[in-house]
Amino acid sequence: MSRGGEMVYIPDDSDFSSFRDQCESLEGWHCRYNKAGVTVWSQGQEESCTVQKIKTRISCKDVPAETLYDVLHDTSYRKKWDSNMIETYDIGRLTVNADVGYYSWKCPSPLKNRDFVTLRSWLPLGNDYMIINYSVKHPKYPPRKDFVRAVSLQTGYLIKANGDGACILYYLTQVDPRGSLPKWVVNRVSQFVAPKAMKKIYKAGLKYPEWKRRHDPGYKPWVYPEQNTLPSVSLAELSVQHADSLENIDETGLLEDHLSASDHEA
């Protein structure tokens, strides 16, 4: 997403418009999965098959768009529904609708766990909502030895109101996971991991109103910027996180050993 590849910047209306178009367009996308209200598409280059764009869509009955928007912002609630998450926290605020944050997640054994530092921006637009991010470097949050630092080239959500008390959720991501991963791992993401993740978000949306009533119901700094107590971060402190400057580990051998061991156990 970074313009020219070098400058860190806060996305503007044209970036959000482009993101929305990518979510809603079918041109150039290949359908990989379509079951039970969840669709997954991919758009990738064969020569670098681990850096694919993946797009998912789910219809969410009985969940208003603004509720799902709150779910995706609320880091306290995320600990309740995102079982893949190890840790997430906000680092600092850039503007009323942009911040910098950290997220780490569990990868299936025997892969090493991954983490990100991203610049995130959001835009409510009538009955629709968008949240987008891309990876940045922050001097106080360098890569850690216990994680592989992955790179979000562009990741985000589009939530579209769909009638009374319902919505459609799109999730679009282009991530370089770093590491020489075999193609079946990438295929598994589109066939299994992505649909499961979308269903989790939908279920989280159904349960959120009751949970929020019991957990600081008036606190929504993503809606009320005056509640935001994060320290300010300057764009000058940040730089674009390029994948080629990070360690690239080869995990194919690990996976093959793991599969071989599983076959023996079976």
N, C-alpha and C positions, 0 to 999 in steps of 0.2 A: 504493500500500500504506500510505502514511503516514496515521495516524489523524487525522481532522479536517483533514488536508492541511497542517498546520503543524509538528507535533512530530516530530522524528526519534526513532525508537524501535527497539529490537531485537525482531524478530519472536518471538512466543511460540507455544505449542503450537496455539492456535486459528488463528493465521496459517498454520502448516504444514498443519493439517487442512483449512483452506479451500483452500489451494493444491492439495493432493492431490485434493480433490473436483473442482476445476476440470479437473485433468488427466484424471480418470477419467470424468467426466460427458460425455454427448453432447448434452444438452439445450441448445438455443440455438446449437449449433455447426454450420457448414456445411462439408461435405467438399469440399475443393478438389483433392485429389490422392490417389491410392491405387494404388501400383504397387510391385512387388518388395519387399514387406514394410515399406514406408514409407507412412504416411498423414499428410495435412496437413489441418487444419481452420482456418477463420477465423470470427471473431465481430467484426463491425465496424459502425461507424455511417457511413452513406452521406455525411452532411454533413461528416465529417472523415475521409475514407477513408484517409489516411496513418496514422491512429492506430488501427490494428486490433489485435485480439488474434489471434495466430497460435499454433496448437498442432500439434506434430508428434509422431509415435510411430514407433518402429522396434523390431523384434525383433532381439536380438543373440545369436545362437547362439555357443557357445564363449567367451563373455565373462561371467564372474561379476559380480554387481552390485557387489561391493566393488572390483573392478578398475576398472570404469567410474567409480566414485566417485573413486578415486585419480586417474584420467586427468583428470577435470574440475577437480580441485584443483591438480594439479601444474603450476605456471606454467613450470617449466623444460622439461617435456615439451611443453607447448602450442606452443612455438616450432617443434617438429618437425612438428606435424600441422595447425596452424591457419594456412593460407597467407594468409588475409585479415587476420590480426593484424599490426599495425605494432609495437605495444609493449604490454606488460602488466607491472604490478608491484603488490605489496602496499604500501599506505601505512602502515597501523598496525593494531593489534589493539584490539578493544573488549572482548571476553570470550573464553572458551575456544572458543566456536563462532560468533564474529562478527568481521568485520574490515572495513576500508575499502580499496578498491583502484582502480586506474586501468587502462583498456583503450582502445586506439585501433585502428581497422580501416580497411582500404582499401575505398573505394567504387568501383564501376565508373566509368571515365572517361565523361563529363567532370565527374561529381559531385565535390564536395569531400569529403575524408575526415572521418569522424566520430570522436568520443571520448566517454567516460563517466567519471564518478567515482561509484562505487556503494558502498552498505553491503550487505555480503553475509553471509548467515547459513546455517548448515547443521545438519542433524539426521539422524543414523543412527537408524532405528526398526526394530529387529529385522533382517530381511533386506532392508529397503527403506531408501533414502537420499534425502534432499532437500537441494537447494541453491537458495536464493532471493536475489534482490537488488532494490534500487530505488535511484534516483539521489539523491545528496546533494551539498551544497556543502561544500568544505573550503577554508579561507582560503588555504592554501599551494598549492592546485591550481585556480586560476581558469581560465576558458575561454582557449584559446590561439588566436592569429591564424591558425595554419596548419590548424586543425580547426574543424568545426562541432560544438559541444557538444550532443549528443543527450541524451534523457531516457528512462531506463528507469522506466516506471510500475510495472511488475512483470515480472520475468523469472526463470525458474528451471528446474530439472531435477528430475524424479522418476524414480528408478531402482528398478525392482521386480524382485526375484529371480523367475525363471521356470523352475523345475525345476533340475536338477543342472548347474551351470556355465553357466547362460544367464540373460539378463535382458531386460526391456523398458525402453526409455528413452523418457520423455516430455520434451519441451522446450516450455515455454509462455512467450510473450513479448508484452508490450504496450509498445511503444516509440514515443516521438514523435521522429522523425528530424530535426525542424526543417528547414524548407525546403518550398517549394511543389512537391511532386513529383507528376507525372501519375499517374493510376490504373494505367497499365500497369506502372509500376515496382513498385507495391505487389503487383500480380498476379504479376509475375515472381518476387517473393520467395517467394510461396506455391507457385508451380508449379515453380520451378527451384532457387532459392537454398537454401530450407529443406531439401528432400530431399537435396540434395548435401551440406549441412553435417552432416546426421544420419549419412549414410554415412561421412563422414570420421571422425566420432567413433567409430563402430563399428570401422572399420579401425584407428584409434588404440588402441582397447581390445585388439584382437588382438595388436598389436605391443608393448604397454606392458610386460608382465612381463619380456620379454627385455631391453628398454631399461633398465628399472629395476634389473635385476640388475647392470648395468654403471655405473649412475649413483646412487651413494649410496643403496643399497637400504634401509637402515634409517631414512632420513630421511622422515618423513611427519607434519609438524606438525599437519595437519588430523585425524590420528588420535591423535597423542601431543602434547598441548598443551605439555608441558614442553620440547619442542624449539623452540617458537616464540620467536624473538628479536626480533620486530618491536617498535618503540616503542609504548607505550600511547597510545590516542586517547580523548579524553573525548567523550561525546555532546554536551556543551555547546559543543564546537568546531564541530559540524556543524549544518547547517540543510537543510531539504528543498529540492531543486532543482526549481523550478517552470519548466515549459516557456515560459510567457508572459514570463518575465524574460530569456530568451535571444534572441539574434539569430535572426530567421527569414528566410532568404534564398530568393529565387525562382530555382530552377534549371531551370524549364521551358524557357526560351529556350535555355539551354546544351544541353539534351538535344535540342531540335528542330534546332539547328544541327549537332549531332554526327550525328544521324540523316541529315540532309540531305547532309552531307559523305560519310557512309558510302555513301549511295545513289549519289552521283556516282562514288565510287571503284569501286563494283561495276559 
